[in-house]
């Protein structure tokens, strides 16, 4: 079965997130989504979905803003209750880090399944966006707790801090 992620769209065709093929088939079976685009890959007699659209609308206010507490604010005669948050920093997790780096190893370009601290934790390196790169298991094991200078390695890209929109719309390394 394909390992490429399946894009999930809201009823308004707005991208919500990506999911696995297994979860996509589960969503189709439960009737919460319909397949919009199917890939050339087959799972038995059924084509593997690439894009799903939800049957019911999901309100994704977390993506656009937060409730504005306190005194109401008025702009052009209308009450404003939602403040836009256009560049909210994404939460640092393994899944988000792999998504930021396109599931590619920053050292060899292969498929990444884990992440590596640029400055090792044993040398005081924090677990944060600017000190982490996706890595495959062999490269991560080879680097161990050594610095890039000690190994004379240069990563294929530099770590950066993504926003929620970067991860949702696929701006990667």
N, C-alpha and C positions, 0 to 999 in steps of 0.2 A: 504494500500500500504506500501511496505517496507520503512524503514527510513535509511537503510544502504546506505552509499555513493556509487556512481557508479564511477569507475576508467575510465578516458579518456586517451587513448593512441594516440600518433602521428602516422602517416603512417609508421614510422620506428619502431613501437611497443615500443616506449619510453614513460614512464608515464609523462603526462603533469600536470594533476590535478585531483581532485575528484569533482563530482557534485551531485545534488539531482536526485532522480528518475524522478521527474516531468520534470526537464530540460533535462534529458537523453531521455525521450520520445519525447520531443520537437525537440531535435537534430536528432533523428531517423525520425521523421515526415518530417522535413525540408530537409532530405537527406544529412546532413553534416557529418554523422557518420553511421557506421554499427555496429551491435551487434556482439561481439566476444564470449562473454560468457553470458549465461542467467541463472538466479537463479531458484530455485524450486518454488518461489513465483509467483503467477499469478495475473494479473490485468485484470479481465474479461477473455477473451479467449487468451490474449497475455502474454507470460512469461516476467517477470520483468528483464531488463538487469542488469548485474553486471559489465561488461567491454565493453567499446565502443572503436572503432578505427576510427579516423577521415578519411574522404575521401580525403581531400587535406592536404598537408604538412604545418605545422605551424612552422615558424622559431622562435625558443625560445632562442635567443641570450642572453636575460636578465638572463637566468639561468646559463650560462657558463662564461660569461665575458663581458667586455665593450670595446668600441673602444679605442684604445691607441692613444691619440693625441700627437702631437709634432713630433720630428725627428723619422724616421723609424728605427726599430731595426732589426738586422739580426742575425739569429742563424743557423749555419750549412749551410750558403749560401742562406737561405730562409728568406724573409721578414716576420716579425711577426707583425700582426696588431691587434691581440686579446690577451689580458692577461687573463689567467684563474683566476676565483675567487672561489676557492674551498669551502671556509667556510664563505660565506656572511651571516650575521645575518638577520633573518627574521624580518619583520615589526610587531610591537606589535599591534594586533587587537583582538577583541573578537573571531572571526572565527579562527584565527591562534592559539590563546590560547587554545580554545576548541580542536583543532586538535592536539596540542602538548600533551594535557592531555588525549587524546583518548575519549573525550566527557564523561569523568567520573568525579564524584565529588571527590575532594581530601580529603574530610572528612568522607563520608559514603560509597563511591564507587558506588553510584547510577548514573543516567543519569544527566549530567550537562547541564544547559542551560545558565548560567551566570558565572561571575567570582567574586572572592573575593580578597580584598587586605589583605595580611598577616599582615602587619602593616597598620592599617586603615588610610585612607586619613585624617580623623579628627585629627590624631596624627602625621601627617607629612609624611605618607607613599606615595611614588610616584607610578604612574601607569606605571610600567615597568615589564619586564619578571621576574626578581628575587623577585618581591613583589606581584605576582599574581598567583592564583590557580583557576582552574575550580571548580565550586560549583553548587549544585542543589539549587532551590529556598528556601526550608525549612532550609537547613544548612546556606545559606547566610543570611536569615532573623534572624536565631537564633544567629549567630555570631555578626550581626549588626556592631557596631563600637568598639567592644571589641578585645583585643589582644588574641592570642592563649594561652598565659600564664594565663590570667585572667579566661579563660574558661576551662583550663587544657585539651586542645585538642592537638592532635598530628596528623599532616596531613599524609596521606598514602605515599606521596612522597614529595620531596623538589622541589621548583621551580628552573628552569634552563633556560638558553638562547638557543633556537634552531636556527639552520641554515636553509636556504631555503631547502637544501637537506633533513634535518630531517623531515620537514613538508611534502615534496613531497613523500618521500619514507616510511613514517609512523613510524619513530623512536619516540615513545611516552613514556609516563611515565610507 
